[in-house]
Amino acid sequence: MRVLTLNDDVALINDAQPIVAELRANRVRVDADYSATPFRAKISNAEQLRVHTVLVIGGRDTEAGAVSIRLHSGGQ
């Protein structure tokens, strides 16, 4: 599993870090990408690495207290 933020905004990173910690605490293999890399490049990288589930955190997700889920080659 991979957790992505839309950009390197501190508020998004602060929302993503507890999610990553909770997943790891529950023995889920997870990594995170909080970089300023363009979002499409992050998704493309995850697809190339065959990451099955990607959790995306953006501004609207933060406001709603949610995350968007993308499955490998399946879209949102």
N, C-alpha and C positions, 0 to 999 in steps of 0.2 A: 504494500500500500504506500502511496505517496501523498503528502499534504503539500499543496501549492497555494501561495498567495498571489494575487494578481500583480502585485508590485512589492517593493521593499518598504512600504509604509509601516511605521512602527506600530500603529494601532492594529493592523492586520496581523503582524507578526505576534503581537501580544495575545491576540485571539487564537492564533494557530498553535502556539507553544503548549498550552494546557491540553489541547486535543492530542497532540503528538505524545505528550507525557502519559495521558490516560491510555492511549492505545498500547504504548510500550509496557505500561503497568499490567495490562491484560494480555501480555505476551504476543502482541501483534507485531509482525515485522513491518516497520514503517521508517521512511525517511522523509525529509522535508526539503523544500526549495523555497527560500524566502528572498531570493535574489531579485535584482532589477531586470533580469533577462525578460525579453518580451514573452507574453503569455503563450502565444502560439508556439514559440520555441520550447517552452517548458512542457506543453502538452505533447509536442512532437517527440521530445526526448523521452518522455514517459512511454509513449507508444513504441518507440524503438527498443526500449528496455523491456518491453512487454509487461509493464506494470498493470496488473489486472484492475485495481481500483484506485482512482485518484480523487481525493477530496480537495475541492477548490474553495478558497475563502476570499471573498471580495467585499467591497463596501456594502452592497445590499445584503449580503449574507450576514455581515457583522451586525447591521441594524436589525435584522430579523432574528438573530441568535441561531442561525442555521449554517449549513454548508451545502455546497452543490456536489453531487456525486457523478463521476464519469467512469464508465466501465470500458475496458480495453476494446477498442474498435466498435464500441456501441454508442458513442455519443453520451449526451446527458441523460 
